[in-house]
Amino acid sequence: MSKPSDLVQGTLDLLILKILALEPLHAWAIGQRLKQVSKEVLQVSDGSLYPALHKLEHEGWITAEWKQSDNNRRAKYYRLTAPGRRHLEREAANWNRLAAAISSVVKLKEA
């Protein structure tokens, strides 16, 4: 199971932005969606998720508002902003380029 410290720096931000590109969610739901989509390979602790959300909000890439959750609790819902969408597109392109380069090296045939 990967831990956030095992991931390339900035990857958690990219994953959060991508999840929020689909729909606004509260923090717990973001963590659950990441776990679900990655087939439980990626799990993020509150100690990593909340600072990342705070940073993304500070950068202006996401906004937040308080709403009632499905279980009638007050929760802070995060939503991707237009600048956040542009940042996501750039970072996703960079990630794809980096992943392709790493894959090329990993697939080298041994002598």
C-alpha positions in Angstrom: 0.0 0.0 0.0 1.5 3.4 -1.0 1.8 6.1 1.5 1.8 9.8 0.6 5.5 10.0 1.4 6.1 7.2 -1.2 4.4 9.3 -4.0 6.2 11.8 -6.2 5.9 15.2 -4.6 2.8 17.0 -5.9 1.0 13.8 -6.8 -1.5 14.0 -4.0 -2.4 17.5 -5.2 -3.0 16.2 -8.7 -5.1 13.3 -7.4 -7.3 15.6 -5.3 -7.8 18.0 -8.2 -8.7 15.2 -10.5 -11.3 13.8 -8.1 -12.8 17.3 -7.6 -13.0 17.8 -11.3 -15.7 15.2 -11.3 -17.8 16.7 -8.5 -17.6 18.8 -5.3 -16.9 16.6 -2.3 -16.0 16.9 1.4 -12.6 15.7 2.7 -13.7 12.3 3.9 -15.4 11.5 0.6 -12.3 12.6 -1.3 -10.2 10.1 0.7 -12.8 7.4 0.1 -13.0 8.1 -3.7 -9.2 7.9 -4.0 -9.2 4.6 -2.1 -12.1 3.3 -4.2 -10.7 4.3 -7.6 -7.3 3.0 -6.8 -8.7 -0.3 -5.7 -7.5 0.4 -2.2 -3.8 0.8 -3.3 -3.8 4.5 -2.4 -5.0 5.6 1.0 -4.4 9.1 2.4 -4.4 10.0 6.0 -6.1 13.0 7.4 -2.7 14.4 8.3 -1.8 14.5 4.6 -5.2 15.2 3.1 -6.2 18.3 5.1 -2.9 20.2 4.6 -3.1 19.4 0.9 -6.7 20.8 0.7 -5.6 23.9 2.7 -2.7 24.4 0.3 -4.9 24.0 -2.8 -7.4 26.4 -1.4 -4.7 28.9 -0.6 -3.4 28.6 -4.2 -6.9 29.4 -5.5 -7.2 26.0 -7.3 -10.2 24.9 -5.1 -12.8 26.7 -3.1 -14.8 25.4 -0.1 -18.3 26.0 1.4 -20.1 24.5 4.3 -23.1 22.3 3.4 -25.1 19.4 4.9 -23.7 16.0 4.0 -25.7 13.0 3.1 -25.9 12.0 6.8 -27.1 15.5 7.8 -23.8 16.6 9.3 -22.2 19.9 8.5 -19.2 19.4 6.1 -16.9 21.5 4.1 -17.3 20.8 0.4 -14.5 21.5 -1.9 -14.9 22.5 -5.6 -12.4 22.9 -8.4 -12.0 26.5 -9.7 -11.3 27.6 -13.3 -7.6 28.3 -12.4 -7.6 24.9 -10.7 -8.9 23.2 -13.8 -6.1 24.8 -15.9 -3.5 23.8 -13.3 -4.9 20.2 -13.4 -4.6 20.0 -17.1 -0.9 21.2 -17.0 -0.1 18.8 -14.1 -1.9 15.8 -15.7 0.1 16.4 -18.9 3.4 16.6 -16.9 2.4 13.4 -15.0 1.7 11.5 -18.2 5.1 12.6 -19.7 6.9 11.6 -16.5 5.0 8.2 -16.2 5.8 7.4 -19.8 9.5 8.2 -19.2 9.6 6.0 -16.1 7.8 3.2 -17.8 10.4 3.3 -20.6 13.2 2.8 -18.1 11.4 0.0 -16.2 10.7 -1.9 -19.4 14.4 -2.1 -20.4 15.5 -5.6 -21.2 18.2 -6.9 -19.0 21.4 -8.2 -20.5 
